[in-house]
Amino acid sequence: MTSPDTPNLIPPHGGYAELQSYRMAEIVYDGTIVFCDRFIDKRSRTHDQMVQAARSGKQNIAEGSMASGTSKKTELKLVGVARASLEELLIDYKDFLRQKKLSLWGKEHDQALAVRKLAHSKDRSYETYKAYIEASPPEIAANAMVCLVHQTNYLLDQQLRALEKAFLKDGGFTERLYKARTESRKKKV
């Protein structure tokens, strides 16, 4: 138990399940598994790579959130890894469309706008996008996933900027330790 005189060295951390970036990354992961099972040979390296990139995006957000109590540097690094993994996944979806000679929707394409609008749905989950991924032809499914990855990457970019700003303002665990120890020594003198 901390007394009022003792600083809280390890602030509240975790809570990743409430992050919008994590929720979207989970939708991307679930959608990627279904997409790959439907359209990419399960024995191919691409199938495994896409699923692992989607998983890495989701898992690194969670791991970074849990590490944030003792290392803002680790949190920043892991959220950056999540962002990089999802960029890799985005390229895979675009490659799929190009290699199959399917259209890549522009940002203002009617169907892209419809998928993007779903992000404003209350309590959205994989179920919100299920029809696009499970009941649509490959072009629609891949483009829907491109939209979802873009939305998740946008959220991660915002998260990274906020983490960077907070780190520059408040420092990290090492700075808190040093400050607490210095203050503790001053009180003993």
C-alpha positions in Angstrom: 0.0 0.0 0.0 1.4 3.4 -0.9 1.2 6.3 1.6 0.5 9.8 0.5 4.2 10.6 0.9 5.3 7.7 -1.4 5.0 8.3 -5.1 3.2 5.8 -7.3 6.3 4.5 -9.3 4.3 2.1 -11.4 1.2 3.9 -12.8 -1.9 2.1 -13.8 -1.2 0.1 -17.0 -2.8 -2.5 -19.3 -6.3 -1.8 -20.3 -5.5 -2.6 -23.9 -8.9 -4.3 -24.5 -10.4 -0.8 -24.2 -8.1 0.8 -26.8 -9.8 1.4 -30.1 -6.5 0.4 -31.8 -6.6 -3.0 -30.1 -10.3 -3.5 -30.9 -9.7 -2.7 -34.6 -6.5 -4.9 -34.7 -8.6 -7.8 -33.3 -11.2 -7.3 -36.1 -8.3 -7.3 -38.6 -6.9 -10.4 -37.1 -10.2 -12.3 -37.2 -10.9 -11.1 -40.7 -7.5 -12.0 -41.9 -7.9 -15.6 -40.7 -11.2 -15.9 -42.5 -9.9 -14.2 -45.6 -6.8 -16.3 -45.9 -8.8 -19.5 -45.3 -11.1 -18.6 -48.1 -8.8 -17.2 -50.7 -5.2 -18.3 -50.0 -3.9 -21.9 -50.0 -3.4 -22.9 -46.4 -0.1 -24.6 -47.3 1.4 -21.4 -48.8 3.8 -19.2 -46.9 1.7 -16.2 -47.7 -1.3 -17.6 -45.7 0.9 -18.0 -42.7 2.7 -14.7 -43.1 -0.6 -12.7 -43.4 -2.1 -14.4 -40.3 1.1 -13.8 -38.4 1.3 -10.2 -39.4 -2.3 -9.6 -38.3 -1.6 -11.5 -35.0 1.6 -9.5 -34.4 -0.4 -6.2 -34.8 -2.9 -7.2 -32.2 -0.5 -8.9 -29.7 2.1 -6.1 -29.8 -0.6 -3.6 -28.8 -1.5 -5.7 -25.8 2.1 -6.4 -24.8 3.0 -2.7 -25.1 0.1 -1.7 -22.9 1.1 -4.2 -20.3 4.8 -3.1 -20.4 3.8 0.6 -20.1 3.8 0.6 -16.3 7.6 0.1 -16.2 8.8 1.1 -19.6 7.3 3.7 -21.9 10.2 3.0 -24.2 9.1 -0.6 -24.6 5.5 0.5 -25.0 6.4 2.9 -27.8 8.6 0.2 -29.5 5.9 -2.5 -29.3 3.1 -0.2 -30.7 5.6 0.7 -33.4 6.1 -3.0 -34.2 2.3 -3.4 -34.3 2.1 -0.6 -36.8 4.8 -2.1 -38.9 3.2 -5.5 -38.9 -0.1 -4.1 -40.1 1.7 -2.2 -42.8 3.2 -5.5 -44.0 -0.3 -7.0 -43.9 -1.7 -4.0 -45.9 0.9 -4.6 -48.6 -0.1 -8.3 -48.7 -3.7 -7.4 -49.4 -2.8 -4.9 -52.1 -0.5 -7.6 -53.6 -3.4 -10.0 -53.6 -5.6 -7.6 -55.5 -2.8 -6.7 -58.0 -1.8 -10.3 -58.6 -5.4 -11.4 -59.2 -5.9 -8.4 -61.5 -8.7 -7.1 -59.1 -9.4 -3.4 -58.5 -8.1 -1.6 -55.4 -10.8 0.8 -54.2 -9.9 4.4 -53.9 -10.5 6.2 -50.6 -13.8 7.7 -52.0 -15.1 4.5 -53.7 -18.7 4.0 -52.7 -18.0 0.6 -51.1 -14.9 1.9 -49.3 -17.0 4.7 -47.8 -19.6 2.1 -46.7 -17.0 0.0 -44.9 -15.3 3.1 -43.4 -18.7 4.3 -42.1 -19.1 1.1 -40.1 -16.2 2.3 -37.9 -18.7 4.6 -36.2 -21.0 1.7 -35.2 -21.4 1.3 -31.5 -19.9 -1.9 -30.2 -18.4 -2.8 -33.5 -16.7 -6.2 -33.7 -15.8 -8.7 -36.4 -19.6 -9.4 -36.8 -20.0 -5.8 -38.0 -17.8 -6.6 -41.1 -18.5 -10.3 -41.4 -20.6 -10.1 -44.6 -17.8 -8.3 -46.4 -15.3 -10.9 -45.5 -17.3 -14.2 -45.4 -20.0 -13.7 -48.1 -18.3 -11.5 -50.7 -16.2 -12.3 -53.7 -12.4 -11.9 -53.3 -12.2 -8.3 -54.6 -14.8 -7.0 -52.1 -13.3 -9.0 -49.2 -9.7 -7.9 -49.9 -10.8 -4.2 -50.3 -12.8 -4.4 -47.1 -9.7 -5.7 -45.3 -7.6 -2.9 -46.8 -10.1 -0.4 -45.4 -9.9 -2.0 -42.0 -6.1 -2.1 -41.9 -6.0 1.5 -43.0 -8.3 2.5 -40.1 -6.3 0.5 -37.6 -3.1 2.0 -38.9 -4.6 5.5 -38.5 -5.5 4.7 -34.9 -2.0 3.4 -34.2 -0.4 6.5 -35.7 -2.5 8.6 -33.4 -1.6 6.4 -30.4 2.1 6.6 -31.3 1.9 10.4 -31.4 0.1 10.5 -28.0 2.7 8.1 -26.5 5.6 10.2 -27.8 4.1 13.4 -26.5 3.4 11.9 -23.1 6.9 10.5 -22.9 8.5 13.8 -23.7 6.3 15.5 -21.1 6.4 13.0 -18.3 9.4 10.8 -18.9 9.4 7.2 -18.1 9.9 4.7 -15.3 13.7 5.5 -15.0 13.0 9.2 -14.5 10.3 8.5 -11.9 12.6 6.2 -10.0 15.4 8.8 -10.0 13.1 11.5 -8.9 11.5 9.4 -6.1 14.9 8.3 -4.9 16.3 11.8 -4.9 13.2 13.1 -3.0 13.5 10.2 -0.5 17.1 11.1 0.2 16.3 14.7 0.7 13.7 13.8 3.3 16.2 11.7 5.3 18.8 14.5 5.5 
